Amino acid sequence: MIKILFFALLRDKIGKSSIEIDREEISVKEIKTYISEEYNIPSCMSMLTSINEDYATDEDIVKKGDTVALIPPVGGG
């Protein structure tokens, strides 16, 4: 299983703080596409992502047992 964590507005839109997907490996881009389509959140395609607390690119591969965080932009001034 791969655990995906959601924060702030993304957590509110999905209604959960995390989900798990049953895959051996998957790219970050594929995860973002899945979330975008499954939960109708196209903005997640531009969010920062981390794998096991290290920033990741869309091309990075997530493996079974990893934890992915989708990090929405934060506003402020």
PyMOL Python script that loads the backbone (N, CA, C, O; Angstrom):
from pymol import cmd

cmd.read_pdbstr("""\
ATOM      1  N   MET A   1       0.833  -1.184   0.000  1.00  0.00           N
ATOM      2  CA  MET A   1       0.000   0.000   0.000  1.00  0.00           C
ATOM      3  C   MET A   1       0.878   1.248   0.000  1.00  0.00           C
ATOM      4  O   MET A   1       1.977   1.261   0.553  1.00  0.00           O
ATOM      5  N   ILE A   2       0.366   2.280  -0.627  1.00  0.00           N
ATOM      6  CA  ILE A   2       0.992   3.592  -0.640  1.00  0.00           C
ATOM      7  C   ILE A   2       0.027   4.540   0.049  1.00  0.00           C
ATOM      8  O   ILE A   2      -1.144   4.623  -0.321  1.00  0.00           O
ATOM      9  N   LYS A   3       0.518   5.254   1.049  1.00  0.00           N
ATOM     10  CA  LYS A   3      -0.329   6.180   1.799  1.00  0.00           C
ATOM     11  C   LYS A   3      -0.179   7.577   1.205  1.00  0.00           C
ATOM     12  O   LYS A   3       0.933   8.027   0.928  1.00  0.00           O
ATOM     13  N   ILE A   4      -1.302   8.257   1.013  1.00  0.00           N
ATOM     14  CA  ILE A   4      -1.307   9.614   0.476  1.00  0.00           C
ATOM     15  C   ILE A   4      -1.949  10.526   1.513  1.00  0.00           C
ATOM     16  O   ILE A   4      -3.086  10.305   1.931  1.00  0.00           O
ATOM     17  N   LEU A   5      -1.206  11.557   1.924  1.00  0.00           N
ATOM     18  CA  LEU A   5      -1.660  12.498   2.933  1.00  0.00           C
ATOM     19  C   LEU A   5      -2.162  13.775   2.271  1.00  0.00           C
ATOM     20  O   LEU A   5      -1.598  14.238   1.279  1.00  0.00           O
ATOM     21  N   PHE A   6      -3.231  14.338   2.832  1.00  0.00           N
ATOM     22  CA  PHE A   6      -3.809  15.579   2.339  1.00  0.00           C
ATOM     23  C   PHE A   6      -3.788  16.622   3.447  1.00  0.00           C
ATOM     24  O   PHE A   6      -3.967  16.296   4.620  1.00  0.00           O
ATOM     25  N   PHE A   7      -3.567  17.888   3.065  1.00  0.00           N
ATOM     26  CA  PHE A   7      -3.492  18.966   4.036  1.00  0.00           C
ATOM     27  C   PHE A   7      -4.369  20.133   3.614  1.00  0.00           C
ATOM     28  O   PHE A   7      -4.680  20.299   2.435  1.00  0.00           O
ATOM     29  N   ALA A   8      -4.761  20.936   4.590  1.00  0.00           N
ATOM     30  CA  ALA A   8      -5.454  22.213   4.406  1.00  0.00           C
ATOM     31  C   ALA A   8      -6.683  22.076   3.506  1.00  0.00           C
ATOM     32  O   ALA A   8      -7.529  21.208   3.725  1.00  0.00           O
ATOM     33  N   LEU A   9      -6.773  22.931   2.500  1.00  0.00           N
ATOM     34  CA  LEU A   9      -7.945  22.979   1.618  1.00  0.00           C
ATOM     35  C   LEU A   9      -8.171  21.645   0.907  1.00  0.00           C
ATOM     36  O   LEU A   9      -9.313  21.233   0.705  1.00  0.00           O
ATOM     37  N   LEU A  10      -7.093  20.978   0.533  1.00  0.00           N
ATOM     38  CA  LEU A  10      -7.225  19.680  -0.144  1.00  0.00           C
ATOM     39  C   LEU A  10      -7.897  18.665   0.776  1.00  0.00           C
ATOM     40  O   LEU A  10      -8.778  17.924   0.340  1.00  0.00           O
ATOM     41  N   ARG A  11      -7.497  18.627   2.026  1.00  0.00           N
ATOM     42  CA  ARG A  11      -8.120  17.721   3.005  1.00  0.00           C
ATOM     43  C   ARG A  11      -9.602  18.047   3.143  1.00  0.00           C
ATOM     44  O   ARG A  11     -10.437  17.146   3.223  1.00  0.00           O
ATOM     45  N   ASP A  12      -9.926  19.340   3.170  1.00  0.00           N
ATOM     46  CA  ASP A  12     -11.332  19.748   3.299  1.00  0.00           C
ATOM     47  C   ASP A  12     -12.154  19.321   2.085  1.00  0.00           C
ATOM     48  O   ASP A  12     -13.282  18.850   2.234  1.00  0.00           O
ATOM     49  N   LYS A  13     -11.595  19.484   0.883  1.00  0.00           N
ATOM     50  CA  LYS A  13     -12.321  19.112  -0.336  1.00  0.00           C
ATOM     51  C   LYS A  13     -12.534  17.602  -0.432  1.00  0.00           C
ATOM     52  O   LYS A  13     -13.597  17.153  -0.859  1.00  0.00           O
ATOM     53  N   ILE A  14     -11.536  16.823  -0.040  1.00  0.00           N
ATOM     54  CA  ILE A  14     -11.634  15.361  -0.139  1.00  0.00           C
ATOM     55  C   ILE A  14     -12.427  14.784   1.032  1.00  0.00           C
ATOM     56  O   ILE A  14     -13.084  13.752   0.896  1.00  0.00           O
ATOM     57  N   GLY A  15     -12.363  15.450   2.173  1.00  0.00           N
ATOM     58  CA  GLY A  15     -13.094  14.984   3.343  1.00  0.00           C
ATOM     59  C   GLY A  15     -12.350  13.936   4.148  1.00  0.00           C
ATOM     60  O   GLY A  15     -12.933  13.285   5.015  1.00  0.00           O
ATOM     61  N   LYS A  16     -11.070  13.770   3.867  1.00  0.00           N
ATOM     62  CA  LYS A  16     -10.228  12.798   4.577  1.00  0.00           C
ATOM     63  C   LYS A  16      -8.825  13.384   4.693  1.00  0.00           C
ATOM     64  O   LYS A  16      -8.417  14.209   3.876  1.00  0.00           O
ATOM     65  N   SER A  17      -8.096  12.950   5.711  1.00  0.00           N
ATOM     66  CA  SER A  17      -6.712  13.407   5.842  1.00  0.00           C
ATOM     67  C   SER A  17      -5.740  12.496   5.099  1.00  0.00           C
ATOM     68  O   SER A  17      -4.589  12.868   4.867  1.00  0.00           O
ATOM     69  N   SER A  18      -6.203  11.297   4.723  1.00  0.00           N
ATOM     70  CA  SER A  18      -5.335  10.390   3.974  1.00  0.00           C
ATOM     71  C   SER A  18      -6.155   9.292   3.307  1.00  0.00           C
ATOM     72  O   SER A  18      -7.293   9.015   3.686  1.00  0.00           O
ATOM     73  N   ILE A  19      -5.539   8.677   2.301  1.00  0.00           N
ATOM     74  CA  ILE A  19      -6.090   7.474   1.675  1.00  0.00           C
ATOM     75  C   ILE A  19      -4.928   6.530   1.416  1.00  0.00           C
ATOM     76  O   ILE A  19      -3.768   6.931   1.507  1.00  0.00           O
ATOM     77  N   GLU A  20      -5.226   5.306   1.100  1.00  0.00           N
ATOM     78  CA  GLU A  20      -4.202   4.345   0.691  1.00  0.00           C
ATOM     79  C   GLU A  20      -4.587   3.772  -0.660  1.00  0.00           C
ATOM     80  O   GLU A  20      -5.758   3.507  -0.931  1.00  0.00           O
ATOM     81  N   ILE A  21      -3.571   3.584  -1.512  1.00  0.00           N
ATOM     82  CA  ILE A  21      -3.818   2.937  -2.793  1.00  0.00           C
ATOM     83  C   ILE A  21      -2.958   1.686  -2.862  1.00  0.00           C
ATOM     84  O   ILE A  21      -1.827   1.659  -2.377  1.00  0.00           O
ATOM     85  N   ASP A  22      -3.512   0.666  -3.467  1.00  0.00           N
ATOM     86  CA  ASP A  22      -2.857  -0.636  -3.527  1.00  0.00           C
ATOM     87  C   ASP A  22      -2.077  -0.765  -4.830  1.00  0.00           C
ATOM     88  O   ASP A  22      -2.590  -1.283  -5.822  1.00  0.00           O
ATOM     89  N   ARG A  23      -0.834  -0.292  -4.820  1.00  0.00           N
ATOM     90  CA  ARG A  23       0.037  -0.359  -5.985  1.00  0.00           C
ATOM     91  C   ARG A  23       1.441  -0.715  -5.520  1.00  0.00           C
ATOM     92  O   ARG A  23       1.844  -0.357  -4.413  1.00  0.00           O
ATOM     93  N   GLU A  24       2.172  -1.407  -6.351  1.00  0.00           N
ATOM     94  CA  GLU A  24       3.577  -1.712  -6.061  1.00  0.00           C
ATOM     95  C   GLU A  24       4.442  -0.480  -6.293  1.00  0.00           C
ATOM     96  O   GLU A  24       5.334  -0.172  -5.502  1.00  0.00           O
ATOM     97  N   GLU A  25       4.161   0.232  -7.407  1.00  0.00           N
ATOM     98  CA  GLU A  25       4.824   1.500  -7.673  1.00  0.00           C
ATOM     99  C   GLU A  25       3.990   2.314  -8.644  1.00  0.00           C
ATOM    100  O   GLU A  25       3.219   1.777  -9.440  1.00  0.00           O
ATOM    101  N   ILE A  26       4.167   3.625  -8.556  1.00  0.00           N
ATOM    102  CA  ILE A  26       3.387   4.559  -9.356  1.00  0.00           C
ATOM    103  C   ILE A  26       4.150   5.877  -9.367  1.00  0.00           C
ATOM    104  O   ILE A  26       4.839   6.200  -8.400  1.00  0.00           O
ATOM    105  N   SER A  27       4.035   6.632 -10.441  1.00  0.00           N
ATOM    106  CA  SER A  27       4.714   7.928 -10.484  1.00  0.00           C
ATOM    107  C   SER A  27       3.901   8.971  -9.719  1.00  0.00           C
ATOM    108  O   SER A  27       2.696   8.817  -9.520  1.00  0.00           O
ATOM    109  N   VAL A  28       4.575  10.016  -9.303  1.00  0.00           N
ATOM    110  CA  VAL A  28       3.898  11.126  -8.636  1.00  0.00           C
ATOM    111  C   VAL A  28       2.840  11.709  -9.576  1.00  0.00           C
ATOM    112  O   VAL A  28       1.732  12.024  -9.142  1.00  0.00           O
ATOM    113  N   LYS A  29       3.172  11.851 -10.838  1.00  0.00           N
ATOM    114  CA  LYS A  29       2.211  12.394 -11.801  1.00  0.00           C
ATOM    115  C   LYS A  29       0.964  11.510 -11.888  1.00  0.00           C
ATOM    116  O   LYS A  29      -0.148  12.030 -11.976  1.00  0.00           O
ATOM    117  N   GLU A  30       1.130  10.191 -11.866  1.00  0.00           N
ATOM    118  CA  GLU A  30      -0.016   9.286 -11.911  1.00  0.00           C
ATOM    119  C   GLU A  30      -0.886   9.435 -10.664  1.00  0.00           C
ATOM    120  O   GLU A  30      -2.111   9.350 -10.745  1.00  0.00           O
ATOM    121  N   ILE A  31      -0.252   9.656  -9.511  1.00  0.00           N
ATOM    122  CA  ILE A  31      -1.016   9.877  -8.275  1.00  0.00           C
ATOM    123  C   ILE A  31      -1.832  11.164  -8.398  1.00  0.00           C
ATOM    124  O   ILE A  31      -3.020  11.187  -8.074  1.00  0.00           O
ATOM    125  N   LYS A  32      -1.192  12.226  -8.865  1.00  0.00           N
ATOM    126  CA  LYS A  32      -1.893  13.497  -9.027  1.00  0.00           C
ATOM    127  C   LYS A  32      -3.061  13.361 -10.010  1.00  0.00           C
ATOM    128  O   LYS A  32      -4.137  13.912  -9.779  1.00  0.00           O
ATOM    129  N   THR A  33      -2.847  12.633 -11.093  1.00  0.00           N
ATOM    130  CA  THR A  33      -3.918  12.413 -12.067  1.00  0.00           C
ATOM    131  C   THR A  33      -5.068  11.642 -11.427  1.00  0.00           C
ATOM    132  O   THR A  33      -6.234  11.983 -11.628  1.00  0.00           O
ATOM    133  N   TYR A  34      -4.744  10.608 -10.659  1.00  0.00           N
ATOM    134  CA  TYR A  34      -5.768   9.819  -9.969  1.00  0.00           C
ATOM    135  C   TYR A  34      -6.594  10.707  -9.029  1.00  0.00           C
ATOM    136  O   TYR A  34      -7.823  10.662  -9.058  1.00  0.00           O
ATOM    137  N   ILE A  35      -5.924  11.509  -8.201  1.00  0.00           N
ATOM    138  CA  ILE A  35      -6.626  12.378  -7.252  1.00  0.00           C
ATOM    139  C   ILE A  35      -7.471  13.403  -8.005  1.00  0.00           C
ATOM    140  O   ILE A  35      -8.618  13.663  -7.643  1.00  0.00           O
ATOM    141  N   SER A  36      -6.895  13.976  -9.047  1.00  0.00           N
ATOM    142  CA  SER A  36      -7.604  14.970  -9.854  1.00  0.00           C
ATOM    143  C   SER A  36      -8.898  14.405 -10.430  1.00  0.00           C
ATOM    144  O   SER A  36      -9.942  15.056 -10.380  1.00  0.00           O
ATOM    145  N   GLU A  37      -8.827  13.200 -10.972  1.00  0.00           N
ATOM    146  CA  GLU A  37     -10.003  12.588 -11.602  1.00  0.00           C
ATOM    147  C   GLU A  37     -10.970  11.989 -10.579  1.00  0.00           C
ATOM    148  O   GLU A  37     -12.183  12.157 -10.705  1.00  0.00           O
ATOM    149  N   GLU A  38     -10.449  11.299  -9.581  1.00  0.00           N
ATOM    150  CA  GLU A  38     -11.288  10.613  -8.597  1.00  0.00           C
ATOM    151  C   GLU A  38     -12.079  11.594  -7.728  1.00  0.00           C
ATOM    152  O   GLU A  38     -13.235  11.340  -7.388  1.00  0.00           O
ATOM    153  N   TYR A  39     -11.443  12.719  -7.371  1.00  0.00           N
ATOM    154  CA  TYR A  39     -12.067  13.668  -6.454  1.00  0.00           C
ATOM    155  C   TYR A  39     -12.410  15.005  -7.128  1.00  0.00           C
ATOM    156  O   TYR A  39     -12.821  15.953  -6.459  1.00  0.00           O
ATOM    157  N   ASN A  40     -12.239  15.075  -8.455  1.00  0.00           N
ATOM    158  CA  ASN A  40     -12.546  16.279  -9.224  1.00  0.00           C
ATOM    159  C   ASN A  40     -11.816  17.519  -8.678  1.00  0.00           C
ATOM    160  O   ASN A  40     -12.419  18.554  -8.392  1.00  0.00           O
ATOM    161  N   ILE A  41     -10.493  17.364  -8.549  1.00  0.00           N
ATOM    162  CA  ILE A  41      -9.654  18.451  -8.040  1.00  0.00           C
ATOM    163  C   ILE A  41      -8.492  18.674  -9.010  1.00  0.00           C
ATOM    164  O   ILE A  41      -7.371  18.243  -8.742  1.00  0.00           O
ATOM    165  N   PRO A  42      -8.754  19.342 -10.127  1.00  0.00           N
ATOM    166  CA  PRO A  42      -7.694  19.543 -11.117  1.00  0.00           C
ATOM    167  C   PRO A  42      -6.506  20.341 -10.587  1.00  0.00           C
ATOM    168  O   PRO A  42      -5.394  20.207 -11.099  1.00  0.00           O
ATOM    169  N   SER A  43      -6.728  21.169  -9.566  1.00  0.00           N
ATOM    170  CA  SER A  43      -5.635  21.981  -9.033  1.00  0.00           C
ATOM    171  C   SER A  43      -4.532  21.157  -8.380  1.00  0.00           C
ATOM    172  O   SER A  43      -3.428  21.663  -8.185  1.00  0.00           O
ATOM    173  N   CYS A  44      -4.802  19.910  -8.040  1.00  0.00           N
ATOM    174  CA  CYS A  44      -3.763  19.100  -7.395  1.00  0.00           C
ATOM    175  C   CYS A  44      -2.600  18.808  -8.348  1.00  0.00           C
ATOM    176  O   CYS A  44      -1.519  18.422  -7.903  1.00  0.00           O
ATOM    177  N   MET A  45      -2.811  18.988  -9.649  1.00  0.00           N
ATOM    178  CA  MET A  45      -1.744  18.738 -10.623  1.00  0.00           C
ATOM    179  C   MET A  45      -0.569  19.700 -10.429  1.00  0.00           C
ATOM    180  O   MET A  45       0.555  19.376 -10.811  1.00  0.00           O
ATOM    181  N   SER A  46      -0.807  20.864  -9.847  1.00  0.00           N
ATOM    182  CA  SER A  46       0.267  21.843  -9.667  1.00  0.00           C
ATOM    183  C   SER A  46       0.787  21.914  -8.232  1.00  0.00           C
ATOM    184  O   SER A  46       1.602  22.781  -7.913  1.00  0.00           O
ATOM    185  N   MET A  47       0.331  21.025  -7.375  1.00  0.00           N
ATOM    186  CA  MET A  47       0.760  21.057  -5.975  1.00  0.00           C
ATOM    187  C   MET A  47       2.149  20.462  -5.788  1.00  0.00           C
ATOM    188  O   MET A  47       2.584  19.595  -6.545  1.00  0.00           O
ATOM    189  N   LEU A  48       2.834  20.954  -4.755  1.00  0.00           N
ATOM    190  CA  LEU A  48       4.099  20.352  -4.362  1.00  0.00           C
ATOM    191  C   LEU A  48       3.823  18.973  -3.791  1.00  0.00           C
ATOM    192  O   LEU A  48       2.743  18.710  -3.263  1.00  0.00           O
ATOM    193  N   THR A  49       4.808  18.101  -3.903  1.00  0.00           N
ATOM    194  CA  THR A  49       4.646  16.729  -3.445  1.00  0.00           C
ATOM    195  C   THR A  49       5.903  16.288  -2.701  1.00  0.00           C
ATOM    196  O   THR A  49       7.017  16.682  -3.046  1.00  0.00           O
ATOM    197  N   SER A  50       5.704  15.472  -1.684  1.00  0.00           N
ATOM    198  CA  SER A  50       6.860  14.857  -1.020  1.00  0.00           C
ATOM    199  C   SER A  50       6.643  13.349  -0.934  1.00  0.00           C
ATOM    200  O   SER A  50       5.516  12.861  -0.855  1.00  0.00           O
ATOM    201  N   ILE A  51       7.757  12.636  -0.954  1.00  0.00           N
ATOM    202  CA  ILE A  51       7.765  11.191  -0.737  1.00  0.00           C
ATOM    203  C   ILE A  51       8.613  10.954   0.495  1.00  0.00           C
ATOM    204  O   ILE A  51       9.797  11.292   0.515  1.00  0.00           O
ATOM    205  N   ASN A  52       8.014  10.377   1.520  1.00  0.00           N
ATOM    206  CA  ASN A  52       8.724  10.113   2.774  1.00  0.00           C
ATOM    207  C   ASN A  52       9.444  11.362   3.282  1.00  0.00           C
ATOM    208  O   ASN A  52      10.598  11.299   3.708  1.00  0.00           O
ATOM    209  N   GLU A  53       8.738  12.505   3.229  1.00  0.00           N
ATOM    210  CA  GLU A  53       9.184  13.796   3.742  1.00  0.00           C
ATOM    211  C   GLU A  53      10.315  14.447   2.950  1.00  0.00           C
ATOM    212  O   GLU A  53      10.938  15.389   3.441  1.00  0.00           O
ATOM    213  N   ASP A  54      10.595  13.968   1.738  1.00  0.00           N
ATOM    214  CA  ASP A  54      11.551  14.608   0.835  1.00  0.00           C
ATOM    215  C   ASP A  54      10.781  15.098  -0.388  1.00  0.00           C
ATOM    216  O   ASP A  54       9.982  14.359  -0.962  1.00  0.00           O
ATOM    217  N   TYR A  55      11.023  16.350  -0.784  1.00  0.00           N
ATOM    218  CA  TYR A  55      10.326  16.871  -1.956  1.00  0.00           C
ATOM    219  C   TYR A  55      10.546  15.983  -3.161  1.00  0.00           C
ATOM    220  O   TYR A  55      11.617  15.401  -3.333  1.00  0.00           O
ATOM    221  N   ALA A  56       9.514  15.881  -4.001  1.00  0.00           N
ATOM    222  CA  ALA A  56       9.548  14.989  -5.160  1.00  0.00           C
ATOM    223  C   ALA A  56       9.065  15.723  -6.406  1.00  0.00           C
ATOM    224  O   ALA A  56       8.327  16.704  -6.325  1.00  0.00           O
ATOM    225  N   THR A  57       9.500  15.222  -7.560  1.00  0.00           N
ATOM    226  CA  THR A  57       9.036  15.742  -8.844  1.00  0.00           C
ATOM    227  C   THR A  57       7.962  14.807  -9.384  1.00  0.00           C
ATOM    228  O   THR A  57       7.764  13.707  -8.867  1.00  0.00           O
ATOM    229  N   ASP A  58       7.277  15.250 -10.419  1.00  0.00           N
ATOM    230  CA  ASP A  58       6.237  14.423 -11.033  1.00  0.00           C
ATOM    231  C   ASP A  58       6.795  13.130 -11.612  1.00  0.00           C
ATOM    232  O   ASP A  58       6.063  12.149 -11.743  1.00  0.00           O
ATOM    233  N   GLU A  59       8.062  13.111 -11.955  1.00  0.00           N
ATOM    234  CA  GLU A  59       8.671  11.928 -12.563  1.00  0.00           C
ATOM    235  C   GLU A  59       9.140  10.896 -11.528  1.00  0.00           C
ATOM    236  O   GLU A  59       9.427   9.753 -11.884  1.00  0.00           O
ATOM    237  N   ASP A  60       9.219  11.290 -10.258  1.00  0.00           N
ATOM    238  CA  ASP A  60       9.681  10.360  -9.225  1.00  0.00           C
ATOM    239  C   ASP A  60       8.694   9.199  -9.072  1.00  0.00           C
ATOM    240  O   ASP A  60       7.486   9.352  -9.258  1.00  0.00           O
ATOM    241  N   ILE A  61       9.247   8.044  -8.731  1.00  0.00           N
ATOM    242  CA  ILE A  61       8.450   6.829  -8.556  1.00  0.00           C
ATOM    243  C   ILE A  61       8.215   6.573  -7.072  1.00  0.00           C
ATOM    244  O   ILE A  61       9.147   6.589  -6.268  1.00  0.00           O
ATOM    245  N   VAL A  62       6.958   6.338  -6.730  1.00  0.00           N
ATOM    246  CA  VAL A  62       6.549   6.004  -5.373  1.00  0.00           C
ATOM    247  C   VAL A  62       6.414   4.496  -5.300  1.00  0.00           C
ATOM    248  O   VAL A  62       5.831   3.873  -6.188  1.00  0.00           O
ATOM    249  N   LYS A  63       6.955   3.910  -4.238  1.00  0.00           N
ATOM    250  CA  LYS A  63       6.927   2.457  -4.097  1.00  0.00           C
ATOM    251  C   LYS A  63       6.085   2.031  -2.901  1.00  0.00           C
ATOM    252  O   LYS A  63       5.815   2.814  -1.990  1.00  0.00           O
ATOM    253  N   LYS A  64       5.687   0.789  -2.933  1.00  0.00           N
ATOM    254  CA  LYS A  64       4.898   0.196  -1.852  1.00  0.00           C
ATOM    255  C   LYS A  64       5.564   0.510  -0.508  1.00  0.00           C
ATOM    256  O   LYS A  64       6.771   0.332  -0.344  1.00  0.00           O
ATOM    257  N   GLY A  65       4.759   0.979   0.445  1.00  0.00           N
ATOM    258  CA  GLY A  65       5.269   1.322   1.771  1.00  0.00           C
ATOM    259  C   GLY A  65       5.637   2.795   1.929  1.00  0.00           C
ATOM    260  O   GLY A  65       5.866   3.256   3.047  1.00  0.00           O
ATOM    261  N   ASP A  66       5.696   3.542   0.821  1.00  0.00           N
ATOM    262  CA  ASP A  66       6.016   4.964   0.883  1.00  0.00           C
ATOM    263  C   ASP A  66       4.810   5.772   1.333  1.00  0.00           C
ATOM    264  O   ASP A  66       3.665   5.332   1.226  1.00  0.00           O
ATOM    265  N   THR A  67       5.098   6.971   1.841  1.00  0.00           N
ATOM    266  CA  THR A  67       4.060   7.932   2.191  1.00  0.00           C
ATOM    267  C   THR A  67       4.256   9.168   1.341  1.00  0.00           C
ATOM    268  O   THR A  67       5.345   9.740   1.300  1.00  0.00           O
ATOM    269  N   VAL A  68       3.199   9.577   0.664  1.00  0.00           N
ATOM    270  CA  VAL A  68       3.220  10.737  -0.215  1.00  0.00           C
ATOM    271  C   VAL A  68       2.361  11.828   0.418  1.00  0.00           C
ATOM    272  O   VAL A  68       1.280  11.554   0.937  1.00  0.00           O
ATOM    273  N   ALA A  69       2.847  13.061   0.370  1.00  0.00           N
ATOM    274  CA  ALA A  69       2.063  14.202   0.832  1.00  0.00           C
ATOM    275  C   ALA A  69       1.841  15.143  -0.331  1.00  0.00           C
ATOM    276  O   ALA A  69       2.785  15.504  -1.033  1.00  0.00           O
ATOM    277  N   LEU A  70       0.599  15.542  -0.538  1.00  0.00           N
ATOM    278  CA  LEU A  70       0.263  16.575  -1.512  1.00  0.00           C
ATOM    279  C   LEU A  70       0.109  17.873  -0.732  1.00  0.00           C
ATOM    280  O   LEU A  70      -0.686  17.966   0.203  1.00  0.00           O
ATOM    281  N   ILE A  71       0.889  18.877  -1.139  1.00  0.00           N
ATOM    282  CA  ILE A  71       0.987  20.097  -0.363  1.00  0.00           C
ATOM    283  C   ILE A  71       0.400  21.269  -1.165  1.00  0.00           C
ATOM    284  O   ILE A  71       1.017  21.749  -2.115  1.00  0.00           O
ATOM    285  N   PRO A  72      -0.795  21.722  -0.772  1.00  0.00           N
ATOM    286  CA  PRO A  72      -1.408  22.830  -1.490  1.00  0.00           C
ATOM    287  C   PRO A  72      -0.676  24.133  -1.192  1.00  0.00           C
ATOM    288  O   PRO A  72      -0.018  24.257  -0.159  1.00  0.00           O
ATOM    289  N   PRO A  73      -0.789  25.104  -2.098  1.00  0.00           N
ATOM    290  CA  PRO A  73      -0.153  26.400  -1.834  1.00  0.00           C
ATOM    291  C   PRO A  73      -0.790  27.075  -0.621  1.00  0.00           C
ATOM    292  O   PRO A  73      -1.976  26.903  -0.342  1.00  0.00           O
ATOM    293  N   VAL A  74       0.016  27.835   0.080  1.00  0.00           N
ATOM    294  CA  VAL A  74      -0.492  28.555   1.239  1.00  0.00           C
ATOM    295  C   VAL A  74      -0.559  30.034   0.920  1.00  0.00           C
ATOM    296  O   VAL A  74       0.351  30.599   0.314  1.00  0.00           O
ATOM    297  N   GLY A  75      -1.634  30.638   1.330  1.00  0.00           N
ATOM    298  CA  GLY A  75      -1.785  32.072   1.111  1.00  0.00           C
ATOM    299  C   GLY A  75      -1.287  32.834   2.320  1.00  0.00           C
ATOM    300  O   GLY A  75      -1.070  32.269   3.392  1.00  0.00           O
ATOM    301  N   GLY A  76      -1.120  34.071   2.134  1.00  0.00           N
ATOM    302  CA  GLY A  76      -0.684  34.905   3.251  1.00  0.00           C
ATOM    303  C   GLY A  76      -0.098  36.190   2.724  1.00  0.00           C
ATOM    304  O   GLY A  76      -0.054  36.433   1.518  1.00  0.00           O
ATOM    305  N   GLY A  77       0.335  36.975   3.619  1.00  0.00           N
ATOM    306  CA  GLY A  77       0.879  38.237   3.171  1.00  0.00           C
ATOM    307  C   GLY A  77       1.854  38.808   4.136  1.00  0.00           C
ATOM    308  O   GLY A  77       2.405  39.883   3.894  1.00  0.00           O
TER     309      GLY A  77
END
""", "prot")
cmd.dss("prot")
cmd.show_as("cartoon", "prot")
cmd.util.cbc("prot")
cmd.orient("prot")
